[in-house]
Amino acid sequence: MNSGKADRSSAMRLLRFGAILIIGILAAAVLFADLISPYDPSSQSRQDPMAPPSEIRFRDIDGNFVRPFIYSRRLVDPIRSEYRETETEQHPISFFVEGEPYSFWGMFTSRTRLVGISGGTPDTRLYLLGTDQLGRDRFSRLIAATRFSLIVCPIGAALACLIGIIIGLVSGYGGRFIDTFLMGAADSMLALPTLILILATRAAFPLELPPFRAAVLLIGIFALTGWAAMARLTRSLVLTLKEREFVLAARASGVSEFRIIFRHVLPNAAPAIVSQALVMLPAFLLAEVALSFLGIGVQEPQPSLGNMLAAAGDITQLIHRPFLLLAPAIVIFLFVLSVRLLADAREADLHSAHVSRN
């Protein structure tokens, strides 16, 4: 029995480590998106529409191991998107090369890119995931789309949680009238289909918005439509905790209600609140992806995971390059999976702590 518990504990630790590793990689992609991207996500190479990924080679034409390189290639069949390599033109791959300029989080301008072609002509490019119909680098667009989604969704979820916690505290500590009114509003929000509510709210604003305004709008929509579940949970926790012995003792000793809330109630409610926040986060990401997929979220040329998935609707290309076209779906899957694994691991820790106390 102890061996089984140890095995489960080891498995949970392994899953937690894997989830943290995936989230760490995605966070690095958010923080250093421009550095990681070989090119600007909106720049086009019109001579390379629907180009396949560059074939990275480690042996030259004589079979000798050399520095990684790619051959030049040209489009030979525009209808079938077929390219032919020119084996006489080799272009070595390097790290930290100079490329297109970008602004690093508005602090300074840089031209340094993590990986790219050193030397060569401007027409020769390194395509890790190929290009789309307009000759834009899919990998650069995927990194930019990941950055947008993983900035908008956590901020929107954090604001929704904050609103829900405040409303839940007021409802739990308020009188009967306040509790009935606030929980009635929460029940009304929960009764409406969340995606339909988000779609209706988004439809009230213009479709064409700059990326920053679109991000602010989506964050506001998520915050205003996603607070109800957190409010219900917080209210139930407050009603339970405010009758516990340590709270009654603090109140009897003259401690103010404000201090009781922040020193006794919220710290004891925090584990359940954090678990609920982790459950909400994937839902916000999927909502943002759905908006962009349906064409009412982020608009072209700004990339997002949703509009990149919509572009994968070409059945012909999907048959030949399913992994490349569905790369946004893989990013979504990895993020949702890692967050849910963290949530499950946290719930398991809470259950183990509860069992050990009893």
Backbone torsions as a table, in degrees:
resi	resn	phi	psi	omega
1	MET	NA	-45.0	177.3
2	ASN	-64.6	-34.7	177.2
3	SER	-64.1	-41.0	178.0
4	GLY	-63.6	-40.8	177.7
5	LYS	-64.6	-39.6	179.1
6	ALA	-64.9	-39.8	178.2
7	ASP	-63.6	-43.7	179.3
8	ARG	-64.8	-39.5	178.4
9	SER	-63.8	-41.1	178.7
10	SER	-65.9	-40.6	179.1
11	ALA	-64.1	-41.1	179.3
12	MET	-66.0	-38.2	177.6
13	ARG	-65.3	-39.0	178.7
14	LEU	-65.7	-44.3	178.2
15	LEU	-64.2	-39.8	178.6
16	ARG	-63.7	-42.0	178.4
17	PHE	-62.7	-43.5	178.3
18	GLY	-62.4	-41.0	179.7
19	ALA	-65.6	-43.0	179.1
20	ILE	-64.5	-37.9	178.8
21	LEU	-63.2	-45.3	179.6
22	ILE	-63.1	-45.4	179.7
23	ILE	-63.8	-37.1	177.5
24	GLY	-63.5	-40.8	177.9
25	ILE	-64.5	-43.6	178.8
26	LEU	-65.8	-37.3	177.2
27	ALA	-64.9	-39.3	176.3
28	ALA	-63.6	-37.3	176.7
29	ALA	-64.3	-34.1	177.5
30	VAL	-70.2	-46.4	-175.0
31	LEU	-69.7	-37.0	-173.7
32	PHE	-120.5	39.0	-175.2
33	ALA	-60.3	-45.6	-177.9
34	ASP	-67.7	-35.0	177.8
35	LEU	-68.4	-41.8	-177.3
36	ILE	-71.6	-35.4	-177.0
37	SER	-69.3	127.6	178.3
38	PRO	-65.8	-28.6	-175.7
39	TYR	-141.2	167.5	172.8
40	ASP	-65.5	133.8	-175.1
41	PRO	-64.3	-18.8	-179.6
42	SER	-100.9	-5.4	-178.6
43	SER	-74.7	142.6	-175.5
44	GLN	-114.2	146.4	170.3
45	SER	-121.1	94.1	-169.3
46	ARG	-65.8	-18.9	177.8
47	GLN	-84.2	-0.1	-178.0
48	ASP	-126.5	51.5	177.9
49	PRO	-74.2	137.3	178.4
50	MET	51.4	41.0	179.8
51	ALA	-76.3	142.0	175.9
52	PRO	-73.0	169.0	177.3
53	PRO	-59.7	145.8	176.9
54	SER	-65.0	136.6	178.4
55	GLU	-88.2	108.4	-178.3
56	ILE	-81.3	127.8	-175.8
57	ARG	-115.8	150.1	-180.0
58	PHE	-120.4	-2.3	176.6
59	ARG	-127.2	140.9	178.2
60	ASP	-81.6	-173.7	-174.8
61	ILE	-66.0	-20.4	178.4
62	ASP	-91.2	-0.5	178.7
63	GLY	88.3	10.0	-179.8
64	ASN	-87.7	141.2	176.0
65	PHE	-70.8	128.7	-178.6
66	VAL	-136.7	179.7	176.1
67	ARG	-61.6	140.4	180.0
68	PRO	-53.0	137.3	-177.1
69	PHE	-151.4	170.2	172.1
70	ILE	-129.5	155.7	173.8
71	TYR	-90.0	152.8	168.5
72	SER	-66.3	152.1	177.8
73	ARG	-147.0	159.8	-179.6
74	ARG	-137.8	155.9	-179.2
75	LEU	-77.7	123.6	-179.5
76	VAL	-110.3	-21.0	179.6
77	ASP	-141.5	95.4	-177.6
78	PRO	-62.6	-30.3	-177.3
79	ILE	-69.9	-44.7	-179.2
80	ARG	-94.4	0.9	-178.8
81	SER	55.0	48.4	179.3
82	GLU	-98.4	136.5	-179.3
83	TYR	-121.5	151.9	178.5
84	ARG	-125.8	133.9	-178.7
85	GLU	-83.2	148.6	174.9
86	THR	-106.5	102.9	-170.6
87	GLU	-73.9	-4.2	177.8
88	THR	-89.4	-8.3	-177.9
89	GLU	-118.2	103.8	179.1
90	GLN	-103.7	141.0	-179.7
91	HIS	-130.6	109.6	-177.3
92	PRO	-68.4	148.9	178.3
93	ILE	-97.2	134.6	-177.8
94	SER	-133.3	161.5	173.6
95	PHE	-99.4	148.9	177.4
96	PHE	55.4	60.8	178.9
97	VAL	-100.7	163.3	176.6
98	GLU	-85.3	132.3	179.6
99	GLY	-139.4	-148.2	-179.3
100	GLU	-68.8	141.5	-177.7
101	PRO	-70.3	152.2	176.9
102	TYR	-151.3	160.4	177.5
103	SER	-100.5	121.0	-178.4
104	PHE	-83.8	97.8	179.2
105	TRP	51.5	33.2	176.5
106	GLY	71.9	7.5	-177.1
107	MET	-93.3	-41.8	179.5
108	PHE	-157.1	162.8	179.7
109	THR	-100.0	136.4	-178.7
110	SER	-139.5	157.7	174.5
111	ARG	-117.5	3.2	-175.8
112	THR	-77.4	127.2	175.2
113	ARG	-118.1	145.5	-174.1
114	LEU	-61.0	-42.6	-177.2
115	VAL	-142.8	148.3	179.7
116	GLY	178.5	-170.2	179.9
117	ILE	-93.3	126.7	177.1
118	SER	-92.0	122.0	-176.2
119	GLY	76.4	-160.0	179.4
120	GLY	80.9	-175.8	-179.1
121	THR	-94.3	156.3	178.2
122	PRO	-60.4	-21.3	-178.6
123	ASP	-77.6	-14.4	179.7
124	THR	-94.0	119.4	-176.1
125	ARG	-129.1	155.5	177.1
126	LEU	-97.5	114.2	-179.0
127	TYR	-111.6	104.1	-178.3
128	LEU	-74.1	-30.9	178.0
129	LEU	-123.5	15.6	-178.5
130	GLY	80.6	-166.4	-178.6
131	THR	-127.6	165.7	176.3
132	ASP	-94.1	-167.0	-175.4
133	GLN	-63.6	-25.1	-178.7
134	LEU	-97.4	7.4	178.7
135	GLY	78.9	21.9	178.5
136	ARG	-92.4	140.8	-176.4
137	ASP	-66.5	120.2	-177.5
138	ARG	-66.4	-38.2	-178.0
139	PHE	-65.0	-43.6	178.3
140	SER	-63.0	-39.7	179.2
141	ARG	-69.6	-34.8	177.7
142	LEU	-65.4	-41.6	178.7
143	ILE	-64.0	-44.2	179.4
144	ALA	-65.2	-39.1	178.3
145	ALA	-66.0	-40.1	177.5
146	THR	-62.7	-41.8	178.8
147	ARG	-61.3	-45.6	-179.0
148	PHE	-61.1	-49.5	-176.0
149	SER	-65.9	-39.6	-176.0
150	LEU	-84.0	0.6	167.3
151	ILE	-96.6	-46.4	-175.9
152	VAL	-66.6	-47.8	-172.2
153	CYS	-68.2	-48.6	177.7
154	PRO	-62.9	-37.9	178.8
155	ILE	-66.6	-44.0	177.1
156	GLY	-61.5	-40.9	178.5
157	ALA	-66.1	-39.6	179.7
158	ALA	-64.2	-42.4	178.9
159	LEU	-67.5	-40.3	177.8
160	ALA	-62.6	-40.6	177.9
161	CYS	-65.1	-41.3	179.8
162	LEU	-62.4	-45.5	178.3
163	ILE	-62.4	-44.3	-179.6
164	GLY	-63.8	-38.7	179.1
165	ILE	-65.6	-44.1	179.5
166	ILE	-62.5	-46.6	179.6
167	ILE	-64.4	-39.7	178.9
168	GLY	-65.1	-39.0	177.3
169	LEU	-64.8	-45.7	-179.9
170	VAL	-63.3	-41.1	-179.1
171	SER	-67.2	-41.4	-178.5
172	GLY	-69.8	-32.1	-178.6
173	TYR	-99.5	-11.5	179.9
174	GLY	-79.7	179.5	178.9
175	GLY	-77.9	-176.8	-176.9
176	ARG	-63.1	-40.3	-178.3
177	PHE	-65.0	-46.5	-179.5
178	ILE	-63.5	-42.0	-179.7
179	ASP	-62.9	-44.6	-179.6
180	THR	-63.7	-42.6	-178.8
181	PHE	-66.1	-48.9	-175.9
182	LEU	-68.2	-42.1	179.4
183	MET	-72.6	-26.9	172.5
184	GLY	-64.7	-41.6	176.5
185	ALA	-64.3	-40.7	178.6
186	ALA	-64.6	-42.5	178.5
187	ASP	-63.5	-37.3	177.8
188	SER	-64.0	-40.8	177.7
189	MET	-65.4	-41.3	-179.6
190	LEU	-69.9	-28.0	-178.9
191	ALA	-72.2	-25.0	-179.4
192	LEU	-84.0	140.8	174.6
193	PRO	-61.7	124.9	-172.3
194	THR	-60.3	-45.8	-178.0
195	LEU	-63.8	-40.5	178.5
196	ILE	-63.5	-40.5	178.6
197	LEU	-63.7	-42.5	178.2
198	ILE	-64.8	-42.6	178.8
199	LEU	-61.7	-43.5	-179.8
200	ALA	-64.7	-40.4	178.9
201	THR	-66.7	-42.3	-179.2
202	ARG	-67.0	-33.1	-178.8
203	ALA	-66.4	-16.2	179.7
204	ALA	-77.5	-6.6	-177.3
205	PHE	-118.1	158.1	179.6
206	PRO	-61.6	148.0	179.5
207	LEU	-72.8	-42.0	-176.1
208	GLU	-83.6	103.9	177.8
209	LEU	-132.7	145.6	173.5
210	PRO	-60.1	156.3	-176.8
211	PRO	-54.5	-41.9	-177.9
212	PHE	-66.3	-43.8	179.1
213	ARG	-66.7	-37.3	177.2
214	ALA	-63.7	-39.7	178.7
215	ALA	-64.7	-45.2	179.4
216	VAL	-62.5	-41.3	179.5
217	LEU	-63.0	-45.9	-179.9
218	LEU	-64.6	-40.2	177.5
219	ILE	-60.8	-44.2	179.0
220	GLY	-63.2	-41.5	179.6
221	ILE	-63.3	-45.6	-179.9
222	PHE	-63.3	-40.0	-179.2
223	ALA	-66.1	-38.3	-175.7
224	LEU	-82.0	-17.5	-178.4
225	THR	-109.5	-7.7	-173.4
226	GLY	-115.6	13.2	-174.4
227	TRP	-85.4	-17.6	-166.5
228	ALA	-64.4	-43.6	-177.9
229	ALA	-64.1	-40.3	178.2
230	MET	-67.0	-36.7	178.6
231	ALA	-63.9	-43.1	178.9
232	ARG	-62.8	-43.4	-179.4
233	LEU	-64.8	-46.9	-178.7
234	THR	-61.7	-41.6	179.5
235	ARG	-61.4	-43.5	179.9
236	SER	-66.4	-36.8	178.0
237	LEU	-67.0	-40.3	-179.9
238	VAL	-65.0	-43.7	179.4
239	LEU	-61.5	-33.9	179.2
240	THR	-76.7	-45.5	-173.2
241	LEU	-73.9	-31.1	-175.5
242	LYS	-71.5	-10.2	175.5
243	GLU	-102.4	4.0	178.8
244	ARG	-73.8	159.4	-173.2
245	GLU	-62.1	-41.2	-176.6
246	PHE	-68.0	-30.1	176.5
247	VAL	-73.4	-42.6	177.9
248	LEU	-62.9	-37.7	177.8
249	ALA	-66.0	-40.5	178.1
250	ALA	-65.2	-40.0	179.3
251	ARG	-67.4	-38.2	179.7
252	ALA	-67.3	-28.4	180.0
253	SER	-83.4	3.0	175.6
254	GLY	93.7	10.1	178.3
255	VAL	-70.3	137.4	-178.2
256	SER	-68.5	155.4	180.0
257	GLU	-62.3	-37.2	179.2
258	PHE	-60.5	-44.0	179.7
259	ARG	-69.5	-36.2	177.5
260	ILE	-61.6	-41.7	-179.0
261	ILE	-61.6	-48.4	-172.5
262	PHE	-88.3	-15.2	179.6
263	ARG	-104.8	-22.6	-174.5
264	HIS	-124.2	-45.1	-173.6
265	VAL	-77.9	-56.5	-175.8
266	LEU	-62.0	-44.0	178.2
267	PRO	-58.5	-36.0	178.8
268	ASN	-77.8	-23.9	177.8
269	ALA	-88.1	-12.7	-173.5
270	ALA	-58.0	-43.9	-178.8
271	PRO	-57.5	-44.7	179.4
272	ALA	-68.6	-35.5	179.0
273	ILE	-66.3	-42.2	178.7
274	VAL	-64.4	-40.7	177.6
275	SER	-61.9	-41.1	178.0
276	GLN	-65.6	-38.7	178.2
277	ALA	-62.9	-40.1	178.1
278	LEU	-65.8	-33.9	177.4
279	VAL	-70.1	-35.4	-178.0
280	MET	-72.8	-30.8	-172.1
281	LEU	-58.4	-48.3	177.3
282	PRO	-60.6	-33.6	179.4
283	ALA	-63.8	-38.8	177.9
284	PHE	-66.8	-40.6	177.9
285	LEU	-62.3	-45.6	-179.5
286	LEU	-65.4	-33.4	176.8
287	ALA	-65.9	-43.1	178.6
288	GLU	-64.1	-41.3	178.4
289	VAL	-63.7	-40.9	-180.0
290	ALA	-63.7	-41.7	178.6
291	LEU	-60.0	-47.5	-179.3
292	SER	-68.6	-35.9	179.1
293	PHE	-63.7	-37.4	-179.5
294	LEU	-81.5	-4.1	175.3
295	GLY	89.7	11.7	-179.8
296	ILE	-120.1	12.0	175.6
297	GLY	-98.7	-127.0	177.2
298	VAL	-71.1	134.6	-176.0
299	GLN	-100.6	154.7	173.2
300	GLU	-60.5	149.1	6.6
301	PRO	-86.5	3.1	177.9
302	GLN	-66.9	123.2	-178.9
303	PRO	-79.4	146.9	171.3
304	SER	-145.3	161.3	-179.0
305	LEU	-61.9	-33.6	-179.3
306	GLY	-69.2	-49.3	-178.5
307	ASN	-72.6	-22.7	172.9
308	MET	-71.5	-35.5	174.6
309	LEU	-66.4	-38.7	178.1
310	ALA	-62.0	-35.3	178.8
311	ALA	-70.2	-13.8	179.0
312	ALA	-84.1	11.8	-178.8
313	GLY	-78.6	-5.3	177.5
314	ASP	-71.9	106.6	-174.4
315	ILE	-62.9	-37.6	-178.6
316	THR	-61.7	-47.8	179.4
317	GLN	-70.0	-33.5	-178.5
318	LEU	-65.3	-34.1	179.1
319	ILE	-67.4	-40.0	-175.8
320	HIS	-83.1	-31.7	-176.1
321	ARG	-134.4	61.0	-175.3
322	PRO	-64.3	-41.1	-177.8
323	PHE	-64.3	-41.9	-176.4
324	LEU	-69.1	-43.1	-177.5
325	LEU	-73.1	-29.6	-178.3
326	LEU	-96.4	14.9	177.3
327	ALA	-56.5	-39.7	175.0
328	PRO	-59.4	-38.1	178.3
329	ALA	-65.3	-34.4	178.3
330	ILE	-67.1	-40.3	177.1
331	VAL	-62.3	-44.6	178.8
332	ILE	-60.8	-46.4	-179.2
333	PHE	-60.1	-45.2	-178.2
334	LEU	-64.6	-41.0	-179.5
335	PHE	-67.0	-47.4	-179.5
336	VAL	-62.9	-42.8	-179.8
337	LEU	-62.5	-46.1	-177.4
338	SER	-65.4	-39.5	179.1
339	VAL	-66.6	-42.0	179.4
340	ARG	-67.5	-35.6	176.1
341	LEU	-63.8	-40.5	176.7
342	LEU	-63.6	-42.1	179.2
343	ALA	-63.6	-42.7	179.1
344	ASP	-65.3	-40.5	179.0
345	ALA	-64.5	-38.1	178.8
346	ARG	-66.8	-42.3	178.0
347	GLU	-63.4	-37.5	177.6
348	ALA	-65.2	-39.4	177.3
349	ASP	-63.7	-42.1	179.0
350	LEU	-64.1	-40.2	179.2
351	HIS	-65.4	-41.8	179.3
352	SER	-64.1	-40.7	178.5
353	ALA	-64.5	-39.1	178.5
354	HIS	-65.1	-42.3	179.7
355	VAL	-65.8	-40.0	-179.8
356	SER	-67.5	-32.9	178.3
357	ARG	-69.7	-33.4	-177.8
358	ASN	-89.0	NA	NA
